[in-house]
Amino acid sequence: MKIAIAASENHVKSQVDPHFGRCDWYCFFDTDTKQIEFVENTFRHHIEKAGCEAVDFMSGTGINIAIAGRFGSKVVEAFRANKIQMIVPEKAKTIEEIINQIK
């Protein structure tokens, strides 16, 4: 399973970012290989539709789950249309804490 986590910085000690579409980085975690990869969010500075453009990108990566502090309504619609589950952690967590919970 592949998971995308909105990240404030490009390391596992980073906090999960509160904004999916405007975060600085995405952390991709593959539960099968345990591989972790950080990819810069090049859509974050777009005036409009940053989140929807990020969803289009995510859909092409084969992710099954997206994790962020919140998802905008258009992003929710787009993820649902692509059958990608969204998770909002109950409290602030680091990327490492999320990955350890998933393992």
Buried (B, 14 or more C-beta within 10 A) or exposed (E): EBBBBBBBBBBBEBBBBBBBBBBBBBBBBBBEEEEBEBBEBEBBEBEEBBBBBBBEBBBEEEBEBBBBBBBBEBBBEBBEEBEBEBBEBEEEBBBBBBBEEBE
